[in-house]
Amino acid sequence: MKVAQHLWFEKDMESALRLYTSLIPGSSIESVKALPTETPGGPAGSVKVASFTLGDQRYQGLEAGPLDAFNHSFSIMLECETQDEIDRLWSALGEGGTAEQCGWLRDRWGLSWQILPRRLGELINDPDTARAQRAMGAMLQMVKLDIAGLEAAARG
């Protein structure tokens, strides 16, 4: 059995996939095809399907006009090692999108992303509960997450 996430794009799926795969190491677009027959989504050639990977995750994409917009019930989390990596992804994915609290943003296609430092998990799982609470409190006040700020808060 194979498992893959499925994303429904209203339009411009290929541009989205090119951006996503350019930003995340180990990513690729395997195929993009226009369906040759009429579908409930539109006339022959207007609906596209794609197969792609982001890092180690498999995805299917569909471009078939409006149905249900992306929402927070599905997001893609990117765990980053460095602040430079966070900044790079935040800038590229956020262009034309919307920044949100706690390291979340919506890209210009409406897809939600969580751009988080690996260090955050270590800090909020610290056995010193006061330290963990300070880190969590700092994270809740941030939009784009800042590793140095999280570590400073954890130290008190």
N, C-alpha and C positions, 0 to 999 in steps of 0.2 A: 504494500500500500504506500502510495506517495502522498505527501501532504504539502500544500502550497497555499499561501495567502492569496486572496483575490481582491483586486482593486478595480472599481468601476469609475472610469474617468468620463466626464461629460464631453471634453474635447482636449486636443493638444497632448494626448498621452505620450507620443513619441518624444516631444520636447522634455516632458517630465522625466521619462526613463533615461534619456541622455544625460540630464543633469544628475539624477540620483546615482547612476552607475559611474559617472565621472568623479563623484565625491567620495564614494565608499570603496576602499580597496577590496579586491577579490570579487567585484561585481561585473555583470555582463548582461547584454541583451541577446538572448538566443534567437528570438524570432519576433517579427511584427508582420501580420498578414491582414489584408482586407478580406472580409468574407464575400465570396463571389455570388451569394444569393441574397434575396430580400429576407429581412428578419423583422421581428417586432420593433427593433431599434432603428430601422431605416432601410432604404433601398440597397440593392446590391452594391458592394464596394464602400458603403458609408460606415459600416461597423468594422472595427479593427480588434484583433486579439493579439496578445503578446505573451511571451514567456521570458522571464528575466530572473536574475539573482541579485540580491543585495547582500554583500558579505557571504555568509553561509546560509542564507535563507532563500527559499524558492518562492517566486510570485508568478501569478497570472494577471494580466491586465486586460481590460475591455474598455474600448472607447465606443460608446453607443448613445450619446446624448444624455440629457438630464434624466435622472431617476431619483435616487436619494443622495443627498450631498454627504461627503465625508463628515464625520463627527468625532468627538473625543472617545467614543466607545472603541475605536481602533486607532492606534498610533504606532509609529515605528520609533523604538528607542535606540539611540546611538550612544554607546558607552565609550568615552574618550579618555585617553591617557594624559593629555596635556591641555593647558589653556589655549595654546595656539591652535590645536585641533578643534576645540570648542568654538573658538572665534571664527575659524575658517568655515566650519559647517553652518554656524549661526548666520553668518553673513550671506552665504550662498543660498541656503534653503529659505532664509527669511526675506530675500529680495522679492518685493511685490506681495509679500505675505503679511502676517500679523504676529508680533511677539506677544507671548503670554507669560503668566507667572510660572515660577518654579522650573525653569528650563524648557518649557513647552513653547512651540511656535506652530503656526499653520503656514504652509507654503502657498504659493500663488494658485495652486490647484485645489487648495482647501484641505490637503492631507496634513494630519497632526504628527509632529515629531517631538520626541523628548531627547534633548541633547544634554547628556549628563556626564560628569567626570566619574571615572571609576572610584576615585578617592571619596566621593560622597557616600557610597555604600559602606566603605570602611569607617568613616566618621560616624554615621548614624547607627552603626552596629557596634560601636565602641562599648566594651564592658563597663566603662565609667558612664553611668546613665546621665549624669549632669553634662558631661562632655558631649554625649550623643544628642541630648536635648538642645544644647546651644547650637550645634551644627544644624539640626533640623529647623530650629527657629530662624537661623540665618538664611537657609535655603528657601523657606517660605516667604521671605521678604525680597528675594531676588527675582529678576526676570531672566536674563541670561546668567547662568551660574558662573561664579568666580571661585576657583579653587583656593586662591590665597585668602579670600574673604571667609570661606567656609572653615579653613584651617585656623584662622585667627579667632573666629567665633568659638570654635571647639576649645581652643586654649583658654578662652575667657578673657 
